Amino acid sequence: MDEDVVCVVRYLVKGVAPERSEQGDLHNELRDLLPNAKAITILPVVDGYSLEIEMCDLAPFSRTSFEPYLAEHVIPEAVSIRCRTKGEVKLQLLKASYV
């Protein structure tokens, strides 16, 4: 992991249509919401996306409050704005690592 990356989180977002245009829109929305992100990777999966976010700076959050903030506020908001849902949207944390 790069020395300036302090956090990597990976989620599975289910319940959305994985369309190329919406994938780009979601990426841009997350980039706007997370200006300290070093990288945002969104890959289509069946009925959703695999989403990985590498952060350089968690301020004003701590390690214990950052991931819940992403899962409860940032990602659901971005998905609701930029993605077409297919039933209930579910978010599953696959990985969270900190330096």
Helices and strands as residue ranges (DSSP letters): E 7-16, H 20-33, E 37-45, E 48-55, H 63-69, I 70-74, H 75-82, E 85-98
